[in-house]
Amino acid sequence: MIFREFGILEASHQLILNSSIVCNACKHKSTKYGDTEGSLSVELRPRILNGTLSDYVHNSMVSTVEDYRCEKCNNKSDKERISLISFSPDCLLIQLKLFDPLGRKDVHPIPFSTSINLNKYRTPRNKVNSVYELSGVVSHTGSVSSGHYICHAKGTDNNWKLFDDSHVSSCSVKDVLQPSRAWTPYLLFFQRKRK
């Protein structure tokens, strides 16, 4: 019984991605099906001039693979990888990769809004609406070795609250979308928009 309940919980928040690479030389298409992800991890490097969350998500979904060797013609060159969502979860978690491999934190703010539309990243067979509304943000202050987290979350009454350890207070959506420079958004939680 517990495994079935865990499966239902997993299905509510995991997305399944298919990724394809097309060879520039012979046009052979290599596709990997069914990568299950608990979150959509978004690289913040390279920096996009005036880039928004949607721009960084696009770079995560359409990326370059350096020195990829085609399995058909053995051509080795940089190739474009396109990832598409074959299963869209009800609850979407976007993780902003704040820390580089050396543990340095990227503190430059990435503008985001109260909604994100991922419909253009669905596979043709995925007919599920992939427009999401922001429901929570976990932010971090400090370094990789020490820091503190806070959470802004929207309740069932559509009012936003700030959770800071045992302290809970009301806040506005402006506080969520424009955090102070000390607080860097790290995890963004979205709920599928119901039509």
Secondary structure, DSSP 8 states (H G I E B T S, - for coil): -HHHHHHHHHHHH-EEEEEEEE-TTT--EEEEEEEEESSEEEE--S--TT--HHHHHHHHHEEEEEEEE-TTT--EEEEEEEEEEEE--SEEEEEEE-B-TT--B--------SEEE-GGGB-TT--S--EEEEEEEEEEEE-SSSEEEEEEEE-TTS-EEEEETTEEEEE-HHHHHS--TT-EEEEEEEEE---
